[in-house]
Amino acid sequence: MLSENWFELRAPRFWWHAIRSWGIVGVGLFAFGLAAFALLDPNLAATAVTFVLAIALVLMGFGRIFQAGGVSVPLWLRGSLLSTGALIVLLVVVSVAFEGLALPSFAILVGIILLVTGIETVVTGLHPTDPRQFVLLKLILFSAFYGLILINWIDLFGKSVPAYGVWLILTYMAPFGVLIVFEGWESWPLATSLGLLVSLMNDVGYYFVGNLLFGFHQALGPWITGQLGFRGSDVVTIFEGGSFSVNVTSWMMGLSIYARAAVAGAILYYWWRHPGEIVARAGLPAPSSPG
């Protein structure tokens, strides 16, 4: 009986050591293979590295999904892990579907995934406790997705619309008019801050998303320096207002981005610190009727 119990206790450790040892051998052989590829065919080596990166990212996504099923994980964190894991897998699949195993696309993809996991880390650090804080987080995540994917998709292909700049601003703000309809005019600062967040996702993520998802090949370094104001009086875009147009220089765009980020951040921080002022339907108990 003692020997059987000993084996039951020792067997998992034995198998773990065996798996770890063979895993180290496998990693070494794989590294040797990549080195051989690099000597014989650099292009093949780049494809192999990209393939490994794609697998690693998918495993990272599924790892977060499986982690969300842990019993000791708080319920609010489970949703965050599950959403982040599913988004990582989705991004990899979409990138492969549109761009194939292209190393530049995966470099951008890694940046986006780091951004997503960074947001998740910030959410974990904030540790929301009030149900209305969860409502605010959902609104922020929706705004980020809306600006990065939906708005950029329109903005990359739809600039021929008359008075395009005006319509783009209205499109930023349109979804959050629902807040004012349901919550009253008191919520206009929150609606405005979310619209500003959408505009930031558009202006900062424009060509990142274009290169990754829609086959654009913009040089991101010069473009982002122009967006952030480091190219001075160089014209980075033209605002089409219908009967008028404005040449937007780099310093104007940069100043606009910094101002919008400051305003949106201040307003959202205020709402985070005062969640009681959000009258959103967050699963709170209905007030009891008198009598």
N, C-alpha and C positions, 0 to 999 in steps of 0.2 A: 504493500500500500504506500509506504514511504517513497519507494523508488518511482512508482507511478506518478505520485504527486510531484516528485522532484522533476520528472520528465515534463509534466504539464507546465511547470513553472519555467523550466529551462528551454523548452522547445521554441517558444516564441522568440526568446533572446537569440537562440542559435540561428533560427531562420532570419532574424533581423541582421545578424552579423553576416550571414551568407549573402543576403540581398544587397547589403551595403558594399561588400567586397566586390561582388560581380558588377554592381552599379559603377564602382570606381573603375573597374577594368573596362566596362562598356564606354564610359566617358572618355577614357584614355584612347581606346580604339577609334572612337568617333573623332576625337581631336586629331589623331594621326591621319584619319581619312581626309579630314578637311585640309590639313597641311599638304597632303598629297595632291588634292584637288587644286590648291592654290599654286603648286609648282607646275602642274600639268595643264590646267585650264582655269585661269582666274575668273572667267565668266561663270563656269560651273561652280566654282567655290562660292561666288556671291549668291547663286541660286540656292545652293545647299544651306548657306547661313540663313537666308531669308526663310527657307522652309522650316528650319529649326526654330527660328524666331516666331513663326506663325504657330507652330505646335506649342511652344512655350506660353504664348499669350492665351491660346485656347485653354491649356491646362490651368493657367492662372485664373481664367474666368470660371471654369468648372470648380476649381478649388474654393473660390468664394461662394459659389452656389452650394457646394457640399457643406462648407463651414456654416452657412445660414441654417442648416438643419440641426445644428448642435443644440442639445438640451439646455446647456448653460448660457447660451447666447440670449440676451434680452430681446423681446419681441420687436422693439423698434429698430434694433440693429440687424435683426434677421432680414427685414425688408430692404435695408440699405445694402447688405451684402448680396442678397439675391438680385437686386436690381443692377448693382455694379457688375456682378459676374455675368449676368445675361447680356448687359450692354457691351462688355468686353468681347464676348463670343460673337455677338451680332456685328460689331465693328470689324472683327477679323474676317468674318464670312463675307460681309459687304465689300471690304477692301480686296479680297481675293477674287470675288465675282467681277468687280469693275476693272481692277488693275492687274490681276494675276499675282505672281510672286515677284513683285517689283520692290527692290530694296529701298529706293527713295520713298515710296508710298508707305512702307512699313516704318520707316524712320519717323514720318509724320504721325502714323498710327500710334507708335510708342509714346509720342508726346501727348496725344489726345488721351490715351489710357492713363498716363501719369497724371494728367489734369483731372480726370474722372476720379481716380483713386485718391488724389489730393483733396478733392471736394469731399469725398467720403470720410477721409481722415479728419477734416475740419468739422464735419457733422458729428463724428464720434466724439471729438473734443468738446463740442458745444453741449452735448448730452441733453437734448431737449426733454423737458418734463411735462410741459403744458400741451394739451392736444392742439391748441391753436398755433403753437410753434411748429408742429408737424404740418399744419396747413400752410404756414409761411414757407417752410422748406419745400413742400410740393410745388408751390407757386414759383419759387426760385428755380427749381430744377426744370419745371415746364418752360419757364422763360428762357433758360439757357438752351434747351433743346429746340425750342421754337426759333430762336435767333440763329443758332448755329446751322441747323439743318434746313428748316422750312424757308426762312427768310433768305438765307444764302442761296438756296436753290433758285428762288425767284430772282434774286438780285444778280446772279451770275448769267441768267439767260433772258431776262425780261426788261431790259433797259429802254426798249423802243416805245414804251407806253408814254403818252403825253403827260407832262407835269409829273414825271416819274419820281422826283425827289419828294414831292408833296404826298403822293400816294404811298411811298415807302414809309414815311413818318406815320401816316394814318394806319398802315399795316402793322407797324411796331405796337401801336397803342390799342388796336381794335379788340384783341381778346380780353383786355383788362377793363374794358367798358362794362363788362358783366359785373365786375366788383362794385362799380358805382351803382348799377341797376339794383343789385341785391343788398348792398351794404349802405347805400346812401352817399351823399356828396362828401361825408366825413372821411371816406376811404380814398379820396382822390390822390393824396400823397403816395399811398401804397401802390395804386394803379399806375401812377406816373413813374415811380421808381422801377417797377417791373418792366414798363415800356422802355425806360432808359437802359435797363439790363439787356433787353432784346437788342437794342441798337448797338450796344457794346459788343455783344456776341457777333453781330453782323460785321461791324467795322474791324474788329480784331481777328475774327476767324474766317473772313471772306475767302482768301486764297488757300488757307490751310484746308478748309473743307473742299474747295474747288479742286485742289491738287489730289486730295485723297479719294474723293468720291466721284468726281465728274470729269476726270481726265485732263484737267488743266496742268500746265507745266510752268507756272510762274516762279521766278526766283524769289524765295520767301524772305531772304535777308534784306535786300534793298526795299522790298515792298513794306515789310513791317517797320523798318526804320522810318520810311516815309509816313506811315500811319501814326507813328508815335511822335512825330514832330522833329525828327533829327535831320531832315533835308531842307529845312528853312523855307525858302520861298518857292521851291519846286511845286508845281501843280500835281496833286495826287488824284483828284477826281473833280467832276463838274456837277454841281447841284442844279438839276433841271426843275425849274418852278413853273413851267408852262410858258407864260409870257416873258419870263426872264430866266437867266442862268447865272450862276456864280462859280468862278474858278476857286476851288478849295485848295489852298496851299498846305504844305506839310505842317507848318507851325499851327495853322488854323485847325487842322484835323487833330493834331496832338493835343492842343489846348482843349478842344471839344471833348476828346476821349477822357482826359484827366478830370475835367469838370463834371462830366456825366458820372464817372466812377465815384467821385467824392460825394455827389448829391445822392446817388442811388445807395451807396454804402451807408451814409448817415441815416437816411430814411429807413432802410431795412434794419439797421441796428436798433433804431428807436422802437420799431415794431417788435423786434425780438425781445427787447427788454420790457416792453409793455404789451404782452400778448392779450391781456384782458380787453384791450381796445379793438381787437379783431372779433367781430361778431359772427365769424364764419361758422357754418354748421359743421362742428368737429366731433360729433358724437356726444355732446354734452347733454345731460338730462334736461328734459323740458320742464319749465316751471310748473309747479302743481297748481291746479285751479282752486280758487277759494271755495270753502264749504265742502 
